[in-house]
Amino acid sequence: MAVTRSAITMTPSLLFLLFLFATTASPAPIALPLSTSSRWVVDGEGRRVKLACVNWAAHLEPAVAEGLSKQPLDAISKSVAAMGFNCVRLTWPLSLLTDSSFGSLTVRQSLERLGLAESAAGVRVNNPGLLDLTLVQAFQAVVSNLASNSLMVILDNQISKPGWCCSKYDDNGFFGDKYFDPDEWLRGLEMMARMFNSSTSVVGMSLRNELRGPKQNVSLWYRYMQRGAEIVHSANPDILVILSGLDYDKDLSFLSEKQVNLSFTKKLVFEYHWYGFSDGGDWGSQNPNEVCAMVIGNITRKGGFLLEQGWPLFLSEFGIDQRGINEADNHFLSCFLSFAAEKDIDWALWALQGSYYIREGQLGPDETYGALSWDWCKARNSSFIQRLSAIQSPFQGPGLSKSSPYNMIFHPSTGLCIVTNSQLKQLQLGQCAESSAWSYTRQKKLMLKGTKYCLQHEGVSKPAKLGFGCKVSSAKWDLISSSKLHISSNLTNNGNNVCLDIDDNGTIMTNQCKCLSLDGTCNPGSQWFKIIRSSREVNDQIFKQCRSQFVQVEQLYPDDWRKHRNSLA
């Protein structure tokens, strides 16, 4: 069923249906443990498992999972599942396990020692059974509850001394810093791995978040990260071992020359972080096409090359200001979604939490990057969750389906794909689960796979159409602009181009191409499309209806088919 753009911006009824579907749909069971097969994470039966995670912070000063003063634990876990995530990257501070006097504090004591009496009272109301558990027991309870809601967990050692992360000079950044003793870190990793070595939900451990600071260097990275990986694997051989890079986890380039040397295989994953602010002020000041191309090129050099070398890469942190008022973040998100869809990469959103008990001395601050509202009662930005849903399910990978690969045409600004209706009369945006199967040929035709229909334009401000005479120039489509996100075709009468676009109802149109270069104030979002590869099951009902229409036309106009046979792509 096609969904219009106006509906995407968001009617209450659509929101209700989206969340009803997310709440009631039962995902296919995952056969644990997870392992890796080339660049893919797979389950115990060799089927692709896509990590579509959200970060839940439990590493700040209280060392208590955020939000337990706002909502019951089980309600929070259910909200994670309802938003379509299948896993949580749960953060923890090293002191939780290596400092027994700290880890043995109760939740009540930890909150009250920080002057957070109101938060303690909130936990008493919403999670009375957790209030007098030790910090370690409360952490275990969170993991257990996530498991009961069929959510996978990745344990992330965010920091050593509890607090907000991260600063270049916080003495928490690299091996040998004041609060980062390598031996203590290795001991803590082993304790955490053993604690959950019989867990039904813990599927991986991220060894350390965002290595950084003046002491960072490649030599010590190899020494300690390899040692940490071996210790974690020895303590819990079932889980994935996830290694971060340097420079706030924005640099894994050194692995292009020297890969890690470990005693085990099929358990290693690398992680990378990408935010709009990682790219300086470029998103707010320069042309989005040029910035997107430049940034993706940089990411490919710094970490994306690992995918081509056959290693899984986990984008374990990305996020935006979900108030929607930051135009730079809005451009970044569309670029990110195009990259994430094309590479079909595993990822974790920063962040789940709508607010904190305390952050950098401020009580109860709002988290504008949070998926949940300040009171943890609802999604902060339902339109954002809708867009994200497009990349929560895998497009490719082992055991996904028996379908031969095909192309989808993804629209990152809405999180939707181009679909056809059953009469082939209109192309419009719809849920990617109902996407049409396309083939982008060497002749630059966009063919409806399994038919001889192709995408054609009829000029400026006209709806795009499917036609069966595909030798014409109006059926040839080039990927233009620095970002290659504009799909363009020539106008025969004046030599100018038109680009695919959408109208307010989500109908696929062709308009004059915009924002191709230079202008930093222009928003190209409506004209950004990404041709991605997929082997998902095709919507059989729609395909059969389309195929039926194709056969009818062929039977009605046999002379036309003979005439055009040699011109069809």
Secondary structure, 3 states (H helix, E strand, C coil): CECCHHHHCCCHHHHHHHHHHHHHCCCCCCCCCCEEECCEEECCCCCECCCEEEEECCCCCCCCCCCCCCCCHHHHHHHHHHCCCCEEEEEEECHHHHCHHHHCCEHHHHHHHCCCHHHHHHHHHHCCCCCCCEHHHHHHHHHHHHHHCCCEEEEEEEECCCCCCCCCCCCCCCCCCCCCCHHHHHHHHHHHHHHCCCCCCEEEEECCCCCCCCCCCHHHHHHHHHHHHHHHHHHCCCCEEEECCECCCCECHHHHCCCCCCCCCCCEEEEEECCHHHHCCHHHHCCHHHHHHHHHHHHHHHHHHHHHCCCCEEEEEECCCCCCCCHHHHHHHHHHHHHHHHHCCEEEECCCCCECCEECCEECCECCCCCECCCCCCECCHHHHHHHHCCCCCCCCCCCCCCCCEEEEEECCCCEEEEECCCCCCEEEECHHHCCCEEECCCCCEEECCCCCEEECCCCCEECEEECCCCCHHHCCEEECCCCCEEEEECCCCCCEEEEEECCCCEEEEEECCCCCCCCCCCCHHHCCEEEEECCCCCHHHHHHHHHHHHHHHHHCHHHHHHHHHHCC
